[in-house]
Amino acid sequence: MKNLKIKFKILFPVLFFLALVAIGNVVQYFGVTQVGRQTDVISDDLLPRITKVLNINLAVSDYRRSQYAFLLSHTEADLQRYEQRMAAAAERITKISGEYEPMIRPDQDEQRGFYDNFIKQWNEYLVVSKHIEQLKFSGNEEQAIQTAKDSVKIYDAITKDISGIVAVNERNAATAGGTADVALRQNQIVSFSLVIGLFLFGLFIVHMLVRSIAQPITNVTDYMNYLAQGNLDKDVPDRDRKDEIGVMSSAIQIFKDNMVKAKSLETEQEMDRAIKEQKQVKIDAAVKKFQLSMADIVKFVASASTELQASAQSLSSSAEETSKQSGAVAAASQQAAANVQTVASATEELSSSINEISSQVSRSSQVAARAVEDAEKAGQSVSELVDAALKIGEVTQIISAIAEQTNLLALNATIEAARAGEAGKGFAVVASEVKNLANESTKATEEISSQIAHIQSISQTSADAIETICRIIREIDEISGTISAAIQEQTSATQEISRNVSEAYTGTSEVTQNIGSVSDAANSTGSASQQVLSAADELSRQSETLREEFDVFIRSLEAA
């Protein structure tokens, strides 16, 4: 019964009920037809027969009375009147008997016997009556009266036949009435039994419909209300049914499974949110650490560029001083003989200046080396920041995938709720809310991805800037090497001058040439110092650019 569709559960009992009603109506129809048939026999056959027989009997009685009156009459008028009455009565008897004869069926032998005997006796009685009339008119009254007395036997036979015919018809009427009465009683019993049976069957149908339809629907409705309150511990009732209620239960089971999945997904999202918060704390700590490290690096690069500018300016001053000293030596070389002591002093000052230049160049090389090392560290920090941003991007992709899955589950829940009809409206609202949350999560992940892309772009710009700084510092280091080589040449020249002071008188021309070399070296030193100064300025500008880009990067991280 539980596997039968609801329409059939309702249709079959109703059809069976209607079939019983139809059967009852057919039975009643045949009962009423039988009663009607017997009634028709009585009203259309037996009653007319009895009526005609009674009319014949009445006409015979009229004829007999008129005959007696005719015998007792003495006047011609009375005789004529009673003779006419006798003729009229005889005519009625002939007419009615003629009408009655066709009513006798071939199977009614008894009635046919009474009728035929009645006709025979009546004809004999008419013959006797005619003879009595002739005797009366001829004046033989006594003989006429005696003949009338003798005809009593014939008259009694006539009345007996008429009574027999009446008795047969009355017996047939009683039989038909009894049959009609039995049929009527049977019809009443069948009708009463049918009414009771239909009533009991109706109660049975109501009980079965309540048990197989109303109660399961009530159970499903109660479970839906229980499920709407967020309770998932009970099983869906009537899932094993194959009817519409089973389909509803299966749909509710799907919705319950989706709710379980949604709840599990919500738990997973909470866990992911906690993991994300932990990662965010780590990222914030790494960003803070990177901020402090980059601030120190930027400060150090700015300080190094300042020191490099100072060293370059000092180198330039030394080069100018060397140039001036070389000029003085050149002038003194023209008076080599008189100014050997002056040349020696100038040589000592030149050696001291060259040593100072060498010291400044060495310091510039050290500063450049430290700047390169710090810039490489800054580049590594930026690379780590890019990696962290990539990991954040992977996390956002996972969140986006979860949001899409949530959106899909919400869509499935909306479809199942739509299938549930009115009962699924509350669940459709919940599914819509879940879908909105999934869309908001998707938008948030897209925004985070956009910010991460911006961070990656800024990080790449910072990495490029740091690479440029490293390249410039390396160029400064190369220039410092060139200056160091030039200073070594100046040192060698100065030592040569010192060795030749003792030979000043004889080597004036050689001293002049050496002083020319010193002047050229001083010019080279001045040019190199200008290059170092330009590189220091560039390093200062790059450090400022690095500081600005770093500030933009930090503000972007804070905004994200």
C-alpha positions as a printed Julia matrix, in Angstrom:
560×3 Matrix{Float64}:
    0.0     0.0     0.0
    2.85    2.39    0.84
    4.4     1.83   -2.61
    1.2     2.85   -4.44
    0.87    6.37   -5.78
   -1.43    8.68   -3.84
   -3.74    9.22   -6.82
   -4.24    5.47   -7.05
   -4.72    5.2    -3.29
   -7.57    7.66   -3.64
   -8.82    6.53   -7.06
   -9.07    2.78   -6.38
  -11.21    3.02   -3.2
  -13.42    5.64   -4.83
  -13.87    3.47   -7.92
  -14.57    0.45   -5.73
  -17.04    2.54   -3.72
  -18.73    3.69   -6.92
  -18.78    0.09   -8.15
  -20.54   -0.99   -4.97
  -23.01    1.87   -5.38
  -23.58    0.85   -8.99
  -24.08   -2.79   -7.98
  -26.51   -1.7    -5.27
  -28.39    0.45   -7.76
  -28.53   -2.45  -10.22
  -29.84   -4.77   -7.5
  -32.38   -2.15   -6.46
  -33.32   -1.64  -10.08
  -34.02   -5.33  -10.59
  -35.93   -5.45   -7.29
  -37.99   -2.42   -8.19
  -38.45   -3.82  -11.7
  -39.74   -7.07  -10.27
  -42.1    -5.2    -7.94
  -43.19   -3.03  -10.84
  -43.7    -6.07  -13.03
  -45.93   -7.7   -10.42
  -47.72   -4.42   -9.86
  -48.23   -4.09  -13.59
  -49.63   -7.63  -13.67
  -52.09   -6.7   -10.95
  -53.02   -3.28  -12.3
  -52.87   -3.96  -16.03
  -54.07   -7.6   -16.15
  -55.65   -8.99  -13.01
  -57.63   -5.93  -11.9
  -59.15   -5.38  -15.37
  -60.02   -9.09  -15.52
  -61.65   -9.05  -12.1
  -63.47   -5.85  -13.03
  -64.82   -7.37  -16.24
  -65.82  -10.61  -14.47
  -67.59   -8.6   -11.78
  -69.32   -6.56  -14.49
  -70.39   -9.84  -16.15
  -71.65  -11.08  -12.81
  -73.48   -7.79  -12.29
  -74.99   -8.0   -15.79
  -76.09  -11.61  -15.15
  -77.71  -10.5   -11.88
  -79.45   -7.62  -13.72
  -80.65  -10.05  -16.37
  -81.98  -12.44  -13.69
  -83.79   -9.63  -11.79
  -85.23   -8.22  -15.02
  -86.41  -11.73  -15.9
  -88.18  -12.07  -12.54
  -89.74   -8.62  -12.99
  -90.78   -9.61  -16.53
  -92.55  -12.71  -15.19
  -94.37  -10.67  -12.54
  -95.42   -7.89  -14.94
  -99.02   -7.77  -16.23
  -99.05   -4.7   -18.43
  -97.73   -4.46  -21.95
  -95.51   -1.52  -21.03
  -93.85   -3.31  -18.14
  -93.28   -6.33  -20.26
  -91.66   -4.2   -22.97
  -89.49   -2.35  -20.42
  -88.2    -5.45  -18.68
  -87.71   -7.21  -21.94
  -85.49   -4.33  -23.07
  -83.54   -4.49  -19.79
  -82.98   -8.19  -20.29
  -81.79   -7.55  -23.83
  -79.43   -4.78  -22.62
  -78.01   -7.0   -19.89
  -77.49   -9.83  -22.34
  -75.8    -7.44  -24.74
  -73.43   -6.22  -21.96
  -72.62   -9.79  -21.04
  -71.85  -10.64  -24.65
  -69.7    -7.54  -25.07
  -67.75   -7.9   -21.79
  -67.22  -11.62  -22.25
  -65.97  -10.92  -25.75
  -63.45   -8.42  -24.26
  -62.45  -10.81  -21.51
  -61.71  -13.83  -23.66
  -58.48  -12.4   -25.24
  -57.13  -11.73  -21.74
  -56.95  -15.43  -21.02
  -53.46  -16.68  -21.85
  -52.92  -20.1   -23.35
  -51.27  -21.37  -20.17
  -54.28  -20.44  -18.01
  -56.19  -23.7   -18.48
  -58.23  -23.48  -15.29
  -59.49  -20.01  -16.11
  -60.13  -21.09  -19.69
  -62.25  -24.0   -18.39
  -64.35  -21.71  -16.17
  -64.83  -19.27  -19.03
  -65.79  -21.85  -21.62
  -68.22  -23.46  -19.2
  -69.65  -20.01  -18.39
  -70.26  -19.29  -22.1
  -71.88  -22.68  -22.56
  -74.14  -22.28  -19.53
  -74.96  -18.71  -20.5
  -76.0   -19.68  -23.98
  -78.23  -22.42  -22.54
  -79.64  -19.91  -20.11
  -80.44  -17.51  -22.99
  -82.31  -20.31  -24.8
  -84.35  -21.06  -21.7
  -84.96  -17.35  -21.18
  -86.28  -16.95  -24.74
  -88.62  -19.88  -24.12
  -89.84  -18.23  -20.88
  -90.54  -14.99  -22.79
  -92.54  -16.88  -25.4
  -94.56  -18.66  -22.68
  -95.2   -15.33  -20.99
  -96.36  -13.65  -24.17
  -98.56  -16.68  -25.02
 -100.31  -16.46  -21.63
  -98.84  -19.56  -20.04
  -97.61  -17.75  -16.96
  -97.53  -20.81  -14.7
  -95.49  -22.8   -17.15
  -93.21  -19.77  -17.69
  -92.72  -19.43  -13.93
  -92.04  -23.14  -13.61
  -89.54  -23.02  -16.43
  -87.84  -20.05  -14.7
  -87.65  -22.08  -11.53
  -86.17  -24.99  -13.41
  -83.48  -22.68  -14.89
  -82.1   -21.94  -11.41
  -79.67  -24.82  -11.78
  -78.3   -23.27  -14.98
  -78.08  -19.86  -13.29
  -76.26  -21.35  -10.31
  -73.8   -23.02  -12.68
  -73.27  -19.63  -14.37
  -72.61  -17.85  -11.06
  -70.37  -20.72  -10.0
  -68.28  -20.35  -13.16
  -68.12  -16.59  -12.65
  -67.04  -17.11   -9.04
  -64.43  -19.59  -10.24
  -63.07  -17.05  -12.7
  -63.01  -14.38   -9.96
  -61.34  -16.79   -7.54
  -58.63  -17.66  -10.08
  -57.96  -13.97  -10.76
  -57.95  -13.16   -7.06
  -55.54  -16.01   -6.43
  -53.3   -14.77   -9.24
  -53.52  -11.26   -7.81
  -52.61  -12.55   -4.37
  -49.65  -14.45   -5.85
  -48.46  -11.37   -7.76
  -48.92   -9.23   -4.66
  -46.98  -11.74   -2.56
  -44.2   -11.85   -5.13
  -44.1    -8.04   -5.22
  -44.09   -7.91   -1.44
  -41.22  -10.42   -1.25
  -39.31   -8.51   -3.91
  -39.95   -5.25   -2.07
  -38.76   -6.72    1.21
  -35.7    -8.2    -0.45
  -35.0    -4.85   -2.08
  -35.32   -3.13    1.28
  -32.95   -5.63    2.9
  -30.44   -5.26    0.06
  -30.7    -1.46    0.2
  -30.26   -1.4     3.97
  -27.34   -3.84    3.76
  -25.8    -1.82    0.95
  -26.11    1.42    2.94
  -24.49   -0.21    5.98
  -21.8    -1.81    3.8
  -21.06    1.46    2.02
  -20.91    3.27    5.36
  -18.5     0.69    6.79
  -16.46    0.69    3.59
  -16.38    4.5     3.68
  -15.05    4.34    7.24
  -12.46    1.82    6.07
  -11.45    4.08    3.17
  -11.14    7.08    5.49
   -9.06    5.01    7.9
   -6.79    3.78    5.11
   -6.39    7.28    3.62
   -5.55    8.72    7.04
   -3.12    5.89    7.72
   -1.46    5.82    4.29
   -1.6     9.52    3.3
   -2.59   11.95    6.05
   -0.46   10.47    8.84
    2.73   10.12    6.7
    2.25   13.69    5.42
    1.88   14.84    9.03
    5.06   12.93    9.94
    6.96   14.51    7.03
    5.64   17.99    7.94
    6.65   17.54   11.58
   10.11   16.38   10.5
   10.47   19.38    8.17
    9.66   21.7    11.08
   12.14   19.73   13.21
   14.74   20.05   10.44
   14.01   23.77   10.0
   15.08   24.26   13.63
   18.55   22.99   12.71
   18.14   19.49   14.2
   19.92   16.82   12.17
   20.02   13.88   14.62
   16.84   12.08   13.48
   16.38   10.07   10.28
   13.94   11.18    7.59
   10.7     9.14    7.95
    9.12    7.0     5.19
   12.14    7.05    2.87
   11.4     3.46    1.83
    8.02    4.41    0.33
    7.61    4.47   -3.43
    4.77    7.0    -3.58
    4.83   10.8    -3.57
    5.47   10.85    0.18
    8.57    8.72   -0.42
    9.67   11.2    -3.1
    9.16   14.06   -0.62
   11.16   12.15    2.0
   13.97   11.54   -0.52
   13.99   15.27   -1.38
   14.11   16.11    2.33
   16.98   13.61    2.74
   18.89   15.4    -0.03
   18.23   18.73    1.65
   19.33   17.26    5.0
   22.52   15.97    3.4
   23.13   19.43    1.94
   22.56   20.94    5.37
   25.06   18.48    6.86
   27.54   19.36    4.12
   26.89   23.07    4.66
   27.42   22.66    8.39
   30.61   20.7     7.76
   31.7    23.34    5.26
   30.95   26.03    7.81
   33.15   24.19   10.32
   35.89   23.91    7.71
   35.52   27.61    6.94
   35.87   28.4    10.63
   39.03   26.3    10.73
   40.3    27.96    7.54
   39.47   31.34    9.04
   41.46   30.47   12.16
   44.37   29.24   10.03
   44.12   32.38    7.94
   44.19   34.54   11.05
   47.27   32.67   12.28
   48.91   33.13    8.89
   47.92   36.78    8.93
   49.56   37.17   12.34
   52.72   35.56   10.96
   52.57   37.75    7.85
   52.07   40.86    9.99
   55.05   39.84   12.12
   57.15   39.18    9.0
   56.05   42.5     7.49
   56.89   44.28   10.74
   60.27   42.61   10.84
   60.81   43.42    7.18
   59.75   47.02    7.85
   62.31   47.35   10.62
   65.02   45.66    8.55
   64.3    47.77    5.48
   64.22   50.93    7.57
   67.66   50.09    8.92
   68.89   49.2     5.45
   67.55   52.43    3.97
   69.1    54.43    6.77
   72.38   52.56    6.32
   72.36   53.12    2.54
   71.57   56.81    3.05
   74.38   57.06    5.6
   76.75   55.17    3.31
   75.85   57.41    0.39
   76.49   60.45    2.59
   79.86   59.05    3.64
   80.6    58.19    0.02
   79.79   61.77   -0.99
   82.09   63.05    1.75
   84.87   60.68    0.64
   84.4    61.71   -2.98
   84.56   65.38   -2.02
   87.66   64.67    0.05
   89.16   62.76   -2.87
   88.37   65.65   -5.19
   89.97   68.09   -2.78
   93.01   65.84   -2.58
   93.17   65.68   -6.35
   92.99   69.45   -6.58
   95.65   69.74   -3.94
   97.8    67.23   -5.8
   97.34   69.23   -8.98
   98.37   72.38   -7.18
  101.37   70.63   -5.64
  102.39   69.21   -8.97
  102.28   72.74  -10.36
  104.4    73.94   -7.53
  106.82   71.07   -8.11
  106.93   71.95  -11.8
  107.78   75.54  -10.93
  110.28   74.38   -8.4
  111.87   72.03  -10.91
  112.95   75.08  -12.9
  114.89   76.11   -9.88
  115.88   72.6    -8.85
  119.24   73.55   -7.7
  118.06   76.28   -5.39
  114.88   74.65   -4.13
  115.76   70.99   -3.44
  114.64   71.36    0.17
  111.33   72.83   -1.04
  110.9    69.94   -3.43
  111.56   67.47   -0.6
  108.88   69.13    1.56
  106.45   69.16   -1.31
  107.21   65.5    -1.93
  106.48   64.64    1.69
  103.2    66.57    1.55
  102.31   64.83   -1.71
  103.04   61.42   -0.13
  100.86   62.32    2.85
   98.02   63.44    0.57
   98.31   60.28   -1.48
   98.17   58.16    1.67
   95.04   60.04    2.74
   93.5    59.5    -0.67
   94.38   55.81   -0.48
   92.78   55.61    2.96
   89.59   57.33    1.72
   89.44   55.09   -1.35
   89.87   51.99    0.84
   87.1    53.21    3.11
   84.88   53.9     0.1
   85.46   50.34   -1.09
   84.51   48.98    2.32
   81.37   51.13    2.43
   80.45   50.02   -1.08
   80.99   46.37   -0.13
   78.75   46.77    2.92
   76.16   48.59    0.82
   76.18   45.73   -1.7
   75.79   43.18    1.12
   72.93   45.13    2.72
   71.26   45.65   -0.65
   71.45   41.91   -1.32
   69.85   41.27    2.09
   67.12   43.75    1.2
   66.64   41.92   -2.1
   66.34   38.6    -0.24
   63.77   40.17    2.12
   61.79   41.44   -0.87
   61.98   37.94   -2.45
   60.69   36.42    0.8
   57.88   39.0     0.76
   57.02   37.99   -2.83
   56.98   34.31   -1.8
   54.71   35.15    1.15
   52.41   37.07   -1.2
   52.32   34.05   -3.54
   51.39   31.78   -0.62
   48.65   34.23    0.34
   47.47   34.06   -3.27
   47.31   30.25   -3.04
   45.28   30.54    0.16
   42.88   32.98   -1.52
   42.5    30.53   -4.42
   41.57   27.8    -1.92
   39.07   30.16   -0.29
   37.68   31.07   -3.72
   37.29   27.37   -4.58
   35.5    26.78   -1.28
   33.25   29.78   -1.98
   32.41   28.39   -5.43
   31.62   25.0    -3.88
   29.46   26.74   -1.27
   27.68   28.64   -4.03
   27.07   25.35   -5.88
   25.73   23.7    -2.72
   23.47   26.73   -2.12
   22.19   26.43   -5.7
   21.47   22.7    -5.18
   19.65   23.51   -1.92
   17.58   26.2    -3.73
   16.58   23.68   -6.44
   15.63   21.03   -3.86
   13.61   23.57   -1.91
   11.82   24.61   -5.08
   10.98   20.99   -5.66
    9.61   20.8    -2.1
    7.11   23.55   -2.89
    5.59   25.53   -0.05
    7.36   23.37    2.55
   10.74   24.31    1.11
   10.41   28.14    1.2
   12.23   28.45    4.52
   15.05   26.31    3.22
   15.21   28.41    0.02
   15.82   31.54    2.18
   18.64   29.77    4.03
   20.14   28.6     0.73
   19.95   32.19   -0.63
   21.78   33.49    2.46
   24.47   30.83    2.03
   24.78   31.81   -1.63
   25.16   35.52   -0.7
   27.86   34.64    1.83
   29.65   32.59   -0.83
   29.47   35.55   -3.27
   30.82   37.89   -0.6
   33.66   35.43    0.1
   34.43   35.34   -3.62
   34.49   39.14   -3.81
   36.73   39.3    -0.73
   39.16   36.77   -2.2
   39.2    38.73   -5.48
   39.98   41.92   -3.55
   42.74   40.13   -1.61
   44.13   38.74   -4.88
   44.13   42.26   -6.33
   45.98   43.62   -3.27
   48.45   40.73   -3.4
   49.06   41.44   -7.1
   49.69   45.08   -6.16
   52.06   43.95   -3.39
   53.88   41.7    -5.84
   54.18   44.59   -8.3
   55.57   46.9    -5.6
   57.87   44.12   -4.34
   59.16   43.61   -7.87
   59.73   47.37   -8.21
   61.62   47.37   -4.89
   63.68   44.36   -6.01
   64.51   46.15   -9.28
   65.48   49.3    -7.33
   67.69   47.28   -4.97
   69.29   45.55   -7.96
   69.98   48.98   -9.48
   71.54   50.14   -6.2
   73.72   47.01   -6.08
   74.83   47.66   -9.65
   75.65   51.3    -8.9
   77.54   50.35   -5.74
   79.51   47.79   -7.73
   80.35   50.54  -10.23
   81.46   52.69   -7.32
   83.62   49.82   -6.11
   85.15   49.5    -9.58
   85.81   53.26   -9.68
   87.36   53.04   -6.23
   89.64   50.29   -7.57
   90.62   52.54  -10.45
   91.36   55.36   -8.01
   93.37   52.96   -5.83
   95.43   51.94   -8.86
   96.01   55.6    -9.7
   97.02   56.31   -6.11
   99.47   53.42   -6.22
  100.95   54.97   -9.33
  101.13   58.3    -7.49
  102.82   56.58   -4.56
  105.4    55.04   -6.85
  105.99   58.41   -8.5
  106.37   60.11   -5.15
  108.85   57.5    -3.98
  110.72   57.98   -7.2
  110.78   61.71   -6.52
  112.09   61.07   -3.01
  114.86   58.87   -4.37
  115.81   61.42   -6.91
  115.89   64.4    -4.53
  119.47   63.57   -3.8
  120.11   63.68   -7.51
  118.17   66.94   -7.97
  120.98   68.76   -9.47
  121.69   66.15  -12.09
  118.12   64.87  -12.66
  116.13   68.12  -13.02
  114.79   67.12  -16.37
  113.77   63.7   -15.02
  112.08   65.4   -12.04
  110.21   67.68  -14.42
  108.99   64.66  -16.35
  107.96   62.91  -13.13
  106.14   66.04  -12.02
  104.26   65.92  -15.36
  103.28   62.35  -14.59
  102.16   63.44  -11.15
  100.08   66.21  -12.71
   98.47   63.7   -15.07
   97.81   61.33  -12.18
   96.33   64.18  -10.18
   94.07   65.02  -13.08
   93.06   61.35  -13.3
   92.44   61.34   -9.57
   90.27   64.44   -9.92
   88.29   62.86  -12.72
   87.89   59.63  -10.72
   86.82   61.59   -7.67
   84.18   63.34   -9.78
   82.91   59.94  -10.91
   82.83   58.72   -7.31
   80.96   61.88   -6.31
   78.44   61.37   -9.14
   77.99   57.73   -8.11
   77.5    58.81   -4.5
   74.83   61.28   -5.6
   73.12   58.54   -7.61
   73.36   56.21   -4.62
   71.74   58.89   -2.45
   68.91   59.34   -4.95
   68.41   55.59   -5.22
   68.35   55.27   -1.44
   65.66   57.97   -1.33
   63.72   56.14   -4.05
   64.11   52.91   -2.08
   62.8    54.63    1.03
   59.77   56.04   -0.85
   58.98   52.68   -2.5
   59.35   50.96    0.84
   56.89   53.43    2.42
   54.4    52.79   -0.43
   54.86   49.04    0.02
   54.25   49.25    3.78
   51.14   51.43    3.28
   49.79   48.92    0.72
   50.33   46.06    3.16
   48.58   47.99    5.91
   45.69   48.84    3.57
   45.37   45.18    2.53
